[in-house]
């Protein structure tokens, strides 16, 4: 096996990838624990996530934003193209602390959209290019390795991968701001009691950490790629 294949897979910088994966795994465990814990805690107002979202949007004057229930297994998100808050089956239908917290977070994105929040606009504009970058970045790097360590292909792949990393970094303020808006809404509108507000805060903080973990893992991977292939020297 040529040395450059060996160095890519077993080079000491692979520890960066392991560190990133470990961070993501531990974060995932914490997030799932927080989500499940407060999914078992019913809120005293008896508000489902769907009802909470409708109320938040109405109070904010966002009458043109719809709320939809996804089938089981679907992930909560806000779609700026159709101005739709989409909630998972559980969060839409259950009257729990987690459901209200998540609904408030997604409505936070709708408010960002209404106010033309700059990081959200940038993230939305980048989304199509990033979708492509996620598919071709690493394959270009591997193709460059296979083609006798073609530096041009490898460097293009690294730049494409860097675009995806930049997208994740831009996502961070978008998500943090949406969570801050959610907590402000929950407290100001009385959607949850003070005790339940504490639980919602834990849920939103845990969820935000998933984006931090994902960005950190991608940065570490990019750093590894730059260390291995950033120069023009080929190892024969």
C-alpha positions as CSV (number, residue, x, y, z in Angstrom):
1,X,0.0,0.0,0.0
2,X,1.5,3.4,-1.0
3,X,2.6,5.5,1.9
4,X,0.1,8.3,1.3
5,X,-2.8,5.9,1.7
6,X,-1.3,4.7,5.0
7,X,-0.7,8.3,6.2
8,X,-4.2,9.4,5.5
9,X,-5.9,6.6,7.4
10,X,-3.4,6.1,10.2
11,X,-1.5,9.4,10.5
12,X,-1.5,10.7,14.1
13,X,-3.8,13.5,13.2
14,X,-6.6,11.0,13.0
15,X,-6.9,11.6,16.7
16,X,-8.6,14.9,15.8
17,X,-11.3,12.9,14.0
18,X,-11.7,10.6,17.0
19,X,-11.9,13.6,19.4
20,X,-14.6,15.2,17.2
21,X,-16.6,11.9,17.1
22,X,-16.3,11.5,20.8
23,X,-17.5,15.0,21.5
24,X,-20.5,14.5,19.1
25,X,-21.3,11.1,20.8
26,X,-21.2,12.5,24.3
27,X,-23.2,15.5,23.3
28,X,-25.8,13.3,21.6
29,X,-26.2,11.3,24.8
30,X,-26.7,14.4,26.9
31,X,-29.2,15.9,24.4
32,X,-31.3,12.7,24.2
33,X,-31.3,12.5,27.9
34,X,-32.6,16.0,28.3
35,X,-35.2,15.7,25.6
36,X,-36.5,12.4,26.9
37,X,-36.5,13.7,30.5
38,X,-38.7,16.7,29.8
39,X,-40.8,14.8,27.3
40,X,-42.1,12.9,30.3
41,X,-42.9,16.1,32.1
42,X,-46.3,17.5,31.2
43,X,-46.8,21.3,31.3
44,X,-49.4,22.7,33.6
45,X,-51.0,24.8,30.8
46,X,-51.8,21.7,28.9
47,X,-50.3,23.2,25.7
48,X,-49.2,20.8,23.0
49,X,-46.2,21.9,20.8
50,X,-48.6,22.6,17.9
51,X,-50.9,24.8,20.1
52,X,-48.0,26.6,21.5
53,X,-46.6,27.3,18.1
54,X,-49.9,28.6,16.8
55,X,-50.2,30.9,19.9
56,X,-46.6,32.2,19.5
57,X,-47.1,33.0,15.8
58,X,-50.4,34.7,16.4
59,X,-49.1,36.8,19.2
60,X,-46.2,37.9,17.0
61,X,-48.5,38.8,14.1
62,X,-47.1,36.1,11.8
63,X,-50.5,35.0,10.4
64,X,-48.9,33.8,7.1
65,X,-46.7,31.2,8.8
66,X,-48.2,27.7,9.0
67,X,-47.6,25.0,11.5
68,X,-47.5,21.4,10.3
69,X,-47.2,18.0,12.0
70,X,-44.6,15.7,10.6
71,X,-45.0,11.9,10.5
72,X,-43.3,9.9,13.2
73,X,-39.5,10.2,12.9
74,X,-39.6,13.6,11.3
75,X,-37.3,16.3,12.6
76,X,-38.4,19.7,13.9
77,X,-37.5,22.6,11.6
78,X,-38.6,25.9,10.1
79,X,-38.8,26.1,6.3
80,X,-38.2,29.7,5.1
81,X,-39.1,28.8,1.5
82,X,-42.7,28.0,2.4
83,X,-42.8,29.9,5.7
84,X,-43.7,26.8,7.6
85,X,-42.9,25.6,11.2
86,X,-42.8,21.8,11.0
87,X,-42.9,19.9,14.3
88,X,-42.2,16.2,14.9
89,X,-45.3,14.1,15.6
90,X,-44.4,13.9,19.3
91,X,-43.8,17.6,19.8
92,X,-46.8,18.7,17.8
93,X,-49.3,16.4,19.7
94,X,-47.9,16.1,23.2
95,X,-48.3,18.7,26.0
96,X,-44.8,18.5,27.5
97,X,-42.1,20.9,28.4
98,X,-39.9,19.7,25.6
99,X,-42.7,20.1,23.0
100,X,-43.3,23.7,24.0
101,X,-39.6,24.5,24.1
102,X,-38.9,23.1,20.7
103,X,-42.0,24.8,19.2
104,X,-40.9,28.1,20.6
105,X,-37.4,27.6,19.1
106,X,-38.8,26.9,15.6
107,X,-41.1,29.9,15.9
108,X,-37.9,31.9,16.8
109,X,-36.7,31.1,13.3
110,X,-39.9,32.4,11.8
111,X,-39.4,35.6,13.7
112,X,-35.8,35.8,12.4
113,X,-37.2,35.4,8.9
114,X,-39.8,38.1,9.4
115,X,-37.1,40.5,10.7
116,X,-34.6,39.6,7.9
117,X,-32.1,38.5,10.5
118,X,-28.8,38.6,8.7
119,X,-27.2,35.3,9.7
120,X,-30.4,33.4,8.7
121,X,-30.5,35.2,5.3
122,X,-26.9,34.2,4.7
123,X,-27.5,30.6,5.8
124,X,-30.5,30.3,3.6
125,X,-28.6,31.8,0.6
126,X,-25.8,29.3,1.2
127,X,-27.9,26.2,1.6
128,X,-28.1,25.1,-2.0
129,X,-24.3,25.3,-2.5
130,X,-23.6,23.6,0.9
131,X,-26.0,20.8,0.0
132,X,-23.7,20.1,-3.0
133,X,-20.5,20.6,-1.0
134,X,-21.6,18.0,1.5
135,X,-21.8,15.4,-1.3
136,X,-18.6,16.2,-3.3
137,X,-16.1,17.6,-0.8
138,X,-14.6,14.3,0.6
139,X,-15.1,12.3,-2.6
140,X,-13.0,14.8,-4.4
141,X,-10.2,14.4,-1.8
142,X,-10.4,10.6,-2.1
143,X,-10.4,10.8,-5.9
144,X,-7.3,13.0,-5.7
145,X,-5.6,10.4,-3.5
146,X,-6.5,7.6,-5.9
147,X,-5.2,9.5,-8.9
148,X,-1.6,9.4,-7.7
149,X,-2.1,12.1,-5.1
150,X,-3.5,14.8,-7.5
151,X,-3.0,18.0,-5.5
152,X,-5.4,20.0,-7.6
153,X,-8.4,17.7,-6.9
154,X,-7.4,17.4,-3.2
155,X,-7.2,21.2,-2.7
156,X,-10.5,21.7,-4.5
157,X,-12.0,19.1,-2.2
158,X,-10.6,20.8,0.9
159,X,-12.0,24.2,-0.2
160,X,-15.4,22.6,-0.9
161,X,-15.3,21.0,2.5
162,X,-14.4,24.3,4.1
163,X,-17.6,25.9,2.6
164,X,-19.6,23.2,4.5
165,X,-17.7,24.1,7.7
166,X,-18.4,27.8,7.2
167,X,-22.1,27.0,6.9
168,X,-22.0,25.2,10.2
169,X,-20.3,28.2,11.8
170,X,-22.9,30.6,10.4
171,X,-25.6,28.2,11.8
172,X,-24.4,28.7,15.4
173,X,-25.6,32.3,15.9
174,X,-28.9,31.5,14.1
175,X,-29.6,28.6,16.5
176,X,-28.4,30.5,19.6
177,X,-30.6,33.5,18.7
178,X,-33.6,31.3,18.1
179,X,-33.2,29.7,21.5
180,X,-32.8,33.1,23.1
181,X,-36.0,34.2,21.5
182,X,-37.7,31.0,22.6
183,X,-36.8,31.5,26.2
184,X,-37.9,35.1,26.1
185,X,-41.2,34.1,24.5
186,X,-41.9,31.4,27.0
187,X,-41.2,33.6,30.0
188,X,-43.0,36.7,28.6
189,X,-46.1,34.8,27.4
190,X,-46.5,32.5,30.4
191,X,-46.5,29.4,28.2
192,X,-44.8,27.5,31.0
193,X,-44.6,27.8,34.8
194,X,-41.3,29.1,36.3
195,X,-40.3,25.6,37.2
196,X,-41.0,24.3,33.7
197,X,-39.2,27.3,32.3
198,X,-36.0,25.9,33.9
199,X,-36.6,22.6,32.1
200,X,-37.2,24.3,28.8
201,X,-33.9,26.2,29.3
202,X,-32.0,22.9,29.8
203,X,-33.7,21.4,26.7
204,X,-32.7,24.4,24.5
205,X,-29.2,24.5,25.8
206,X,-28.7,20.8,25.1
207,X,-30.1,21.1,21.6
208,X,-27.8,24.1,20.9
209,X,-24.8,22.1,21.9
210,X,-25.4,19.6,19.1
211,X,-24.6,22.4,16.6
212,X,-21.5,23.3,18.6
213,X,-20.4,19.7,18.6
214,X,-21.1,19.3,14.9
215,X,-19.1,22.5,14.0
216,X,-16.2,21.5,16.3
217,X,-16.0,18.0,14.7
218,X,-16.0,19.5,11.2
219,X,-13.3,22.1,12.2
220,X,-11.1,19.3,13.5
221,X,-11.6,17.3,10.3
222,X,-10.8,20.4,8.2
223,X,-7.7,21.0,10.3
224,X,-6.6,17.4,9.8
225,X,-7.1,17.7,6.0
226,X,-5.1,20.9,5.9
227,X,-2.2,19.4,7.9
228,X,-2.1,16.3,5.7
229,X,-2.7,17.9,2.3
230,X,-2.2,21.6,2.7
231,X,1.2,21.6,1.2
232,X,2.3,20.6,-2.3
233,X,4.7,17.9,-1.2
234,X,3.9,14.4,-2.2
235,X,5.0,11.5,0.0
236,X,6.2,8.6,-2.1
